[in-house]
């Protein structure tokens, strides 16, 4: 969405991800922004105030929706090749569709990503390749606990 990118650039930020989905009877447009040093509540507020009139003027979405602007957070999902490249070497959790060996997720160090297949040096089973069909998402999983 060019509007989202333009607004982020004006504030020295980048669009990390955009999500548009229906939850219950309401539609939500969620724009996740990021920048070096992280994003705070004031950044989200400033971005929302900038993008909201732009969206109203251009009206790219015909449904009524609720706009939410947020940081992707410390447990951010990795969705694009750029995300996977940036966070190679970081601790991740891979959430599986089906349980494997009694576990619904795999945690470890992200080693690589290609064509939807994620490679993780797991905490307990060595290096593991997991194809896109087998996982719901990959997210950062900082060791803070």
Residue pairs with C-beta under 8 A, 6 or more apart in sequence:
1 15
1 18
1 60
3 51
3 54
3 55
3 58
3 60
4 15
4 18
4 31
4 51
5 14
5 15
6 54
7 47
7 50
7 51
7 54
8 14
8 15
8 33
8 47
10 50
11 33
11 35
11 43
11 46
11 47
11 50
12 35
13 33
13 34
13 35
13 39
13 43
13 47
14 33
14 34
14 35
15 31
15 32
15 33
16 32
16 33
16 34
16 72
16 76
16 83
17 30
17 31
17 32
17 72
17 77
17 79
18 29
18 30
18 31
18 32
19 28
19 29
19 30
19 32
20 27
20 28
20 29
20 30
20 61
20 65
21 27
21 28
21 30
22 28
26 65
26 66
27 61
27 63
27 64
27 65
27 66
28 65
28 66
28 68
29 55
29 61
29 65
29 66
29 67
29 68
30 68
30 69
30 70
31 47
31 51
31 67
31 68
31 69
31 70
32 69
32 70
32 71
32 72
32 76
33 39
33 43
33 44
33 47
33 69
33 70
33 71
34 71
34 72
35 43
38 71
39 71
40 71
43 71
44 69
44 70
44 71
45 69
47 69
48 67
48 69
51 67
51 69
52 67
55 61
55 67
74 140
74 142
74 144
75 139
75 140
75 141
75 142
76 83
76 139
76 140
77 83
77 137
77 138
77 139
78 84
78 87
78 92
78 110
78 113
78 137
78 138
78 139
78 140
81 113
84 110
84 112
84 113
84 118
84 138
85 113
87 110
87 140
88 110
88 111
88 112
88 113
89 109
89 110
90 109
90 110
90 140
91 107
91 108
91 109
91 110
91 140
91 141
91 142
91 143
92 107
92 108
92 109
92 110
92 118
92 120
92 138
92 139
92 140
92 141
93 105
93 106
93 107
93 138
93 139
93 140
93 141
94 105
94 106
94 107
94 118
94 120
94 130
94 135
94 137
94 138
95 104
95 105
95 135
95 136
95 137
95 138
95 139
96 103
96 104
96 105
96 106
96 130
96 134
96 135
96 136
97 133
97 134
97 135
97 136
98 104
98 134
100 106
106 120
106 122
106 128
106 130
107 120
107 122
107 123
107 141
108 120
108 121
108 122
108 123
108 128
109 120
109 121
110 118
110 119
110 120
110 138
111 119
111 120
111 121
111 127
112 118
112 119
113 119
116 131
116 132
117 129
117 130
117 131
117 132
118 129
118 130
118 135
118 138
119 127
119 128
119 129
119 130
120 127
120 128
120 130
121 127
121 128
122 128
